[in-house]
Amino acid sequence: MDDAQDTLGPTARIARDLIRFDTTNWGGGRSNGEREAAEYLEAALSGLGLSTTVHESAERRTSVFTRVSGADPTKPALVVHGHTDVVPADPDNWSVDPFAGIVRDGMLWGRGAVDMKDMDAMMLQSLTDIITSGRQPARDLVIAYFADEENGGVFGSHWAVDHHPELFAGATEAISEVGGYSVDIGGTRSYLLQTGEKALIWIKLVATGTAAHGSRVIHDNAVTKLAESIVRIGRRDWPIQLTATTELLIAELARLMGTDLSRIAPDELVRSTGTAAGFLEATLRTTSNPTLLTAGYKHNVIPDRAEALIDIRTLPGEEDAVLAEIRSLLGPDVTLEILHQDIGLETPFSGPLVEAMTAVLNRHDPGAPVLPYLLSGGTDNKALAKLGITGYGFAPLKLPADMNFPGMFHGVDERVPLDALEFGTAALTDLLLTY
């Protein structure tokens, strides 16, 4: 740690404070600290003279909302949203305490630094800059800090949309995480604007067999049956399928890198983009990754039941076809249960909001190309889509060319440059004042 803690800019200070709330979300309804983080944000919003609404979908699963009046009330409202929860972090794997909010090497370190307490802080500081200067955003803003995004928004965005749709009255568009950040493509700093998201399907496989002593010859082994199914699913080489978004992305990548598309496959092109490849390669196809296994209770006992969790991300519109194929890969005595399923999203890389976000990035980083991309994960925009609200990813960050930013999401030693936070706050403030 260095003494930069005492000289942090306002956005970094907010982000540091939020990181220090351990808001770990383990899934399955088990979480930490969302109420405390919500109370911090609610107090800050109230301190700006804003009227807040706080909802708990279940005990301590707390989300915070406010509405900011815009200069032109005839314009549709814009939802600006973040989430306060984070995925678990094993301190033994980190070089710093993941919940200490350490500043080192010009960066803020900690779980949530990029997913997404950086954007949470940028939202709050942008509002602070606008309101304390006596200005108004161009249109009404619905500000939302959701719980439970890392578990599909069951206790956060989806609950709010289902139980309190009035919070979003008059809103037609939304912005949130995982877009507007820079990557180096062929030596050119470029920005990826998120215009779509893959669909998420979380499934559980259950295999049954015969319980027995570990010394016996048992062909009806639940673990073996499960393992065979897992291997088939985990090793399924899903084909490349380009969507409208990824077709445009591939064309722009080829142009920036001076590559002839007739001589290189889309996945090869994406893999040559350096740090961006981690996000972009998974947008070209479905993925099906085994993530958790449960079976047995003693070394010498063959269990009669074994379970596995599989994380499936499909291209928009491919959900039913993928599930049908997954079922065809199951072996005997293996059943499939859907634990969570949401939708894929894809919106055109055009229209006034896209033009406004692109213009903002060009004002703050002149000449940098802006490219559309399809997020391989998902955000709370999926819940808002049920209300007809079109969502984009715009959490602007100007990053070092060699920084593996995609690798920071759910990764070890998550961190964000301090100057990127200041850039993002300025760009977001610009958008809220002009769009």
N, C-alpha and C positions, 0 to 999 in steps of 0.2 A: 504494500500500500504506500502511496505517497501523499504529500500534503495538498494535492489537487482537490481533495475532498472539500477543502475550505473555500475553494475558488470556483466551484462548479457554476455553470450557467443555470438559469431557472429550469429549463427542460430537463437537463441531466439531473438536477436535484430532485425533481418530481419522480423521474424514472428510478433513481436510487432509492427514494423512499418506498416506492411501490415494490421494488425487488426485495426489500427487507421484510415485507409481508410474505411469509411462506404460504402461498396459495396453491399448494400442490393438489392436483386433481388425479386420484388414482382410478377414477371410473367406478361404475357400479354404485353411484350414489355417495361415495366416500371422498371427502375433500377437506382442505384446510383453508382457513384464513380469508375466504371470500367476503365474509361480513366485515372484517377489519379493514380490508382494502376498500370496500364500498363505503364505509364510514369516513375514511380519509378523503375519498373523492367527493362524497356528498358534502362534507364540511367545506372543501375548497370551492365547489360550485355555489354553495350557499353564501360563501364569503364574497362572491362576485355579484351578489344580489339576485341570483337566479332561484326560482322556485323548483324544488326537486321532488321527485317521486321515487320511493324505495319499495321494491317488492322482494319478498322471500318466497320462492316457489316451494321450498322445504326449509327445515331449520338450518340457518346459517348459509343458505344458498342465495346470496343477495345480489341483486342487480339495481343499478341506479340510473335514473332518467331525468333529463331536463329539456326544456324547449327554449330556444333563443329566438326572439323576434327579429325578422329580417327587414331590410330597408324597403323591400317590395313584397308586400303580403299577397300579391296576386300570383306570384311565382309558386310552383309546387315546392314543398319542403324537401330538404336533403337530410337523410339520416347519416350521421357520422358515429360509427360505433367501434368499440373495442371490447376486449374481454380481460378479466382480471386473473383468471386461473392459469396455471402452468402445469406442464407435465412433471413427473418426479425427476429429481436429480440426486444421484448417489455421490455424497461428498468425497468418498474415497477415490473417485475417478477424476475429480476436479483438482486444478492447481490452486484454486481459491475456494473459500466458503461460498456455495452457490446462492446463499440468501443474505450475504453481507453487503452487497452493493459496493464492491471494491472498485476503485479507480486506479488503473495502472496502464502505462504505455499509451496514454491518450485515449483510453477506452474505459467504458463502464462495463464491468463484468457481473454476471449473475443470471440465474434462471429467470427467463422472461425479458432479458435485455433486448432481444429481437422478436420474441413471440409472447406477448406483444405489448409489454409495458413501455417500450419506447414510443409506440404510437399513442398509447393511453396518455403518456406525458405530453406528447406533442399536441394532442387534442386540447388538454387542459390549458397548456401555455398559450396556444393560439387563441382560445376564448379569452384568456386573461389579457393578452395583448390587445385584442379587439375592444373588449368592454372597458378596460381601464383607460383607453385612449379616446373614449367617447364615441366610438364608431359602432356600426351594425354590420352583421353579415349581409350579403346581397339578398338572401332569402331566408325564410325560417329554417332553423336547424333543429333537428331532433338528435340530442346527444344521448347515447346509450352506452353504459358499461355493463356488459353481460357477465353472468356467472356461467360456468360449465361448458365453455366452448370446446375444451379438450375432450369432452365426452359426448360430442355431437349436439350440444346445446339443449339437452333434455330439460335441465333445470334452469336454463337461461333464456336464450333467444326464442326457442320453440315454445317454451312455456309462456313467455311474454306475448308472442304473436297470437297464441291460442286463447289466452285469458284476458289480455288487455290490448287488443288491436287499436283501441282509441289513442294509445300513446303515439302511434305512427300516422295519425290522421293527416291527410293532405300530402303525404310524402310519396314521391314516385321513384326516387333514386337513392342510392346509398354508397358510401365509401368506407373501406376498412383496410385490413391488413393484407400483406403479401403482394404488393405491387408498388410501382413507382420508385423502385430502388435501382441503383446502377450496377452494371456488370461490364467487364471488358470483353469486347467482341472484336477480334482481329485487330487489336490495338486501339479501338475506338470505344470511348466510354459511352454506353448506351443505357437506356432505361426500359425496364420491363413493366408494362402496364397490364394488370390482370383483368382480363375480360371474360373469363370463364373458369369453371371449376369442375373437376371430375366428380362423379357420384361415389359415395361411400357406402359400402356394405360390410358390416361386421357380422361374421357368422361363427357359430360354435359347432364343431363336429363331436359326436358322441359315438364311440365304438363299444360294443358289448361282447362279452365272451364268457368263458368258464373260469371261476376262481379256483385256484389249486395251489399245492405246494410247489415251490420253485424248482424242485428236483424232478418233477414229472415231465413226461412227453405230452405236451398240450398244443394241439394245432388250433384250438379255438381260443386264441390269445387276443384279448382286446387291444393290447398295446401294439402288437404286430399289425393287426388290421388297421388301426389308426395310422400307424407309421406309413403303411403302404399308400393310404389315401393322401396323407400329407405330402409325401414325396411327389405324387402325381400332380397335385395342385401347386405346390411350391415350385416345381420345375416346368410348369406349363409355359411354353414360349408363345405368349400372346402376340398376334400379328400387329404390325404397324397399321394404324388407321388414322389418316389425317382428317381433321375437322376444318371448318372454315377458318378458325383461329390459327391452328397449327400450320395450315397451308400458307397463310399470310406470313406467319413467323418464319417458316423455312425459307420463303422467297426473300425476306428481308435479311436473314442471316447470310444467305448466299451472296446477296448484293454487297453487304458490308465486308465479307471475307473474300470477295473476288472469286467465288467458287461456281463452277459449272454444275448445275443441278442434275444434268444428264450423266454426270460422271461420279456421283456420290449419293449414297442412300441417305434418307433423312436422319436416321439414327447416327450414322457416321458423322454427318455434318454437325449435329448437336453435340456429339462427344468432343468435337474439336473446339468448342466454345470456352473451354477452361472451366472456371468456377461455376458458370451458369449451367453446365451440363447436368449437375446434380438435380436440379429442378426440371430442366427441359426434357431430358430423355424420357422421364416417366410420363410425360404428357402425350407421347406418341402412341401409347398402347395401354391396355388394361394391365394391372398388376394384381397378383394374388400371393400374399406373403404370410406364412405361418408365424405367429407371434408369441404364443403361450401354450404350454403343454401341462396337463395334469393327469397323473395316474398313480395308483398304488400307494402303499403305506409302509411296506417293509421289504427288504432286499430279497427275502426268500418266499414271498407270497405273490403269486400271479393274480393280478386284479381282474375283476369281472367288468370293469368299466375304465375307459380312458377318454379324455377330452382334449380338444385343441381349439384355439382361437385363430381365425384367419382374417386378415385385413385385406379387403378387396377394394380396389379403386377402378371404376370403369369409366370409359368415355361417355359423355352425355348421350342418353338414349340407348345405351347398350346393356342396361342393367338386367333385363329379363333374359337376354341371350346368354350373358355371362353366367348367370345363376343356373340356367339350364345346363350349360357345359360343366360347371362345377359339380352339379349333381351327377352327371354322367361319369365323373372321375372317382366317385366314391365306391369303395369296395363293399362287400356283403357285411351286414350288421353294423353299418355306419350311417347315422342319420345326421341331417343338417337342420340347424335352428338359426333363424335370422334374429340377431340381437338388436341390430340397429340398421336402418336403411334410409338414406336420403336421396336427393335428386342431383343430377348434374346440371350445370348452368353454362350457357354460352350466349354472349351478347356481341353485337357487331362492334368493330373497332371504328366507330363513327358516331356522329351525333354531338350535340352541344356540350355535354359533360366531358366526353372524350376529348373534344377539341379544347375545352378549357383546361383539363389536366395536362394535355400536351403543351399548350401555350405556357402554362405555369412552369413546367420543367424547362422549357426553352428560355424563358426569362431568367431563370436562376442558374441555368447551365447552358448558355447559348451554343447552338450547333450540335448538341448531343441528340442522336436519333432516339425516338420512342417507339418501341415495338410491342405488339400485343402478345400475350401468352395465356395459356390455359394452365391453371394451378393444378398440380397433381394431388393436392390435399383438398381441404374444404374450409369454409368460414361460416360465420353466422349469417352471411348473405343468403344462404339457402332457406333459412327460416323466414326472412323478410320477403323472399320470392313468393311465399304463400299469400302475401298481401298484394302481389303485383308490383313490388318494388324491385327495380333493376339494380343489381349490386356490382361494384367494381373494387379492385384492390388498389388503393392509393395511400401508401404510407411512405412518403418520399424520403429517400436517403441517398446522399452522394457518398460513395464508398471508395476505398482504395482499390486499385486494379487487381491486386493480388489477394484480396480478402475473399475467403470462401464463405460468403454470406449464406447461401442456401444450406451449407453444412452446419450453421449455427442453430437452425431450427431443430429443437429437441436434441441437440448435440451437447457434447462436453465442452466446458469453458466458453459458454455462450457470452458474447460481448458485442458492443456497438461503439463505434468511434464517437467521441464527444462532439466533434465538429459536424458529424452527420446528423446528430440530433438538432443542432442549431439550423443546419440547412433545411431539415425536414419541417421544423416549426415555421420557418420563414415561408417555405413553399406552401404549406397547408394553410397558413394565414392568408396568403395571397389568393388561394383558391376560394376560401370562404368569403372573402371580401369582394371577389369579382364574378363569381358564378351565381 
